[in-house]
């Protein structure tokens, strides 16, 4: 978090000089100390966030790629003459610990065109899919595999 505060200081300052760096380090140390004390945030949480940063970045990139692929697929399905949706509800247990991962998965499914989360109860999901083809592999998707790797 202190690194984030320092980078924010440098970006908002707009110039890099010895004075801005030194003052930035002092201000960052003070703001970080107050932030850690008031919010209960710990250095251990910083380390955990740093360890998971690249994994979360990969997750966001996979999400964007899946949204683009699904958008193209739904558009093709929509414009195909005589195509009729045959919606299906899929229920599965993702087996993810913690509410953060489960809510992130539920929202990722809903953001992906052609699917949306109807219900999420713990790690159990009920998902509506536009066609049975969209339901294939949803219970062991790349989203779930990435979320399992989070520490």
C-alpha positions, 0 to 999 in steps of 0.5 A: 500500500505504501508503494501505491501511495508513493506512486500516487504522490509522484503521479499527482506531483507531475515532476521528479526531483530530489525534493519531490522524492524525499518529501514523497517518501516522508508523506508516504510514510506518514500516510501509510502509518495512519492508514495502517493504524486506522484501517487495521490493514497490515503489512501481511495483507500487502504481501498477500496482495502483491503475491496475488497481483499477477494472478488477478491481472491474468484473471482480468485479461482472461475475463476480457478475452472471454467477454470478447469471445462470448460477445462474438458468439452471441452476435453470430447466434443472434444473426443466424437465420432460424436460430432459436435459443434453448436456454438451460439452467446449470447448477454446480459447486465451484468449491471455492473458499471465501466469499470474495472468490465466489462473488468474483466468479458470479459477477464474471459469469454475469459479465460474459454474454450468453450467461448470467448467475441466477443464484449463488449460495456459498460456492454453489451456483445456478447459471442461466445459459442461452444454449446448452453449448454455453453451459459446457465446461462451466463447472471447471472453467478457466475462471475457477482454475485461476480463482483456486490458485489465489492465496 
